[in-house]
Amino acid sequence: MTPRLAPAQHLLFEPRAADLLALLRDLQHIDSRALDAITHELVSKRRAEVQISYEDLRRRLAEWLFDHERDMRPEQADLLRMEWGRLFS
């Protein structure tokens, strides 16, 4: 018997949340590894039909970035610290 794969889940983001995600990717504060980790956690806490709110995404992104700052290149971490207030206040 062939094992059945779990169905893929599609995340829906509020427009502001999608914009924040795109901005952080464009600024290279998050990469595909970060995006996978963040979305995996969001998927585990949501039903498929519920949109991810700006506040939920912003909170999770801030936690992830804070936890992984030590893994960043020094210039990347410096830039993030300079932009933190505008991104997360």
N, C-alpha and C positions, 0 to 999 in steps of 0.2 A: 504494500500500500504506500502510495506517495504522500509524504507529509504536505499538509495544506499551509500555504503561506498566509500570514495575516494580511488583510487588505491594507493598502496604502491609505494613509490619512492625509487629507488636504487641509492645511491651515488657512483660515481666513483672517486677515488683518484689517482692523479699522484703517482708513486712509492715512491718518496721522502716524499710526504705528508702522505702516509700510514705508512711509517717508523717512521715519527715524531709522529704520533698518537699512534702507538704501543709503542714507547719509553716512552711517557708521561704516558701511562696507566701502563706500566711495573714499572716505577718509582713511581707510585701511586700519581702523580700530578693531574690526572683526574680520575674520576670514571664514572659509567654508567649514573649518573644524569648529570654530566658535558658533557659527550658525547652526550646525548640526546639533551641538550640545544644547544650545538654548532652545531650539525648536523641539528637540526630543523631550525636554522637561515640560515645555508648554503643552505638547500633545498628550503627555501622560496625565495632565491635570484638566483637560478640556474634553468636551464632546465635540464631535466633528462639525456640528452646525453652529457652534458658538464662535463669534469673532474674538480674536485676541485684541484686547483694548490697548490703547496707547500707554496707559498707566501700568498695566501688567507687563507689557513688553519693556517699557522703560526701566521698571524696577529690576526685572531679570537681567537686562543688559548691564545695568549698573553693577549688580552683584557679580556677574561674570567678569566684567572688566576689572573690578577691584580685586577679585580673586586671582586674576591672571596677569596683573600688571608686572609682577616680578619676572615673567617670561618674555616680556616685550623688549625690543631693542631700546636702548636708552633714549634715543631721539623720539621714538614712537611714544614711550611713556611720558616724556616731557610734553609733547604735543597734546596728549590726552589730558594731562593735568591742567594745561592752559585752557583747554576747551571744556573741561568738566562742568563748570558753572553754567555755561550756555546750553549744554546738552542735557543736564540732569537736575537743574534747579527749577 
